[in-house]
Amino acid sequence: MDEGNFSWRRPGIIILAPFIFVAHFLEESPGFVTWFNSHVRQGIVPGLFWRVNITALIITIILTVVEFFARSVTSAVLIILWLSFLMLANAIFHIAGATVDRHYVPGLITAIALYLPYYALVVGKMLRNGRLKSGHVIILSLLGSSLMLIHGYLIIFRGSRLF
């Protein structure tokens, strides 16, 4: 079977996405709301933090299942858009926050150690398999990450938020 089709023997790295997200959430959750609220005038409550992350986990699971069972150009586009938002831009946000604050930001370790390498593996696999071209990946990465990058900029540098 070629890599574009489902195979029980070679399920692909995509099945790791929900687990990597959960690992990041577990590192981030004990202190992120406090860190966030120390930067933003209109803070968040733990319940909102949990709802946002549960929603993100559900979206990640749905896209993982779609990609796992029905690999297509459309599923590749959706995966790159979503992981650009969820992992790439989120990692940049954590790194920028730690750089500006000059100390640990909850979620920083998994953002660097898991999100960035995993994102690079997924993108590399999409490119190697010919499912997406590099120009498309660049555009999708910029589109997918833009809202999180704007949101992160507002939090870190303006003390406000996008959503």
Stockholm file with secondary structure:
# STOCKHOLM 1.0

chainA/1-163         MDEGNFSWRRPGIIILAPFIFVAHFLEESPGFVTWFNSHVRQGIVPGLFWRVNITALIITIILTVVEFFARSVTSAVLIILWLSFLMLANAIFHIAGATVDRHYVPGLITAIALYLPYYALVVGKMLRNGRLKSGHVIILSLLGSSLMLIHGYLIIFRGSRLF
#=GR chainA/1-163 SS CCTTSCCSSCCCGGGGHHHHHHHHHHHHTTTHHHHHHTTCSSCCCHHHHHHHHHHHHHHHHHHHHHHHHSCCHHHHHHHHHHHIIIIIIHHHHHHHHHHHHTSCCTTHHHIIIIIHHHHHHHHHHHHHTTSSCHHHHHHHHHHHHHHHHHHHHIIIIISCCCC
#=GC SS_cons         CCTTSCCSSCCCGGGGHHHHHHHHHHHHTTTHHHHHHTTCSSCCCHHHHHHHHHHHHHHHHHHHHHHHHSCCHHHHHHHHHHHIIIIIIHHHHHHHHHHHHTSCCTTHHHIIIIIHHHHHHHHHHHHHTTSSCHHHHHHHHHHHHHHHHHHHHIIIIISCCCC
//
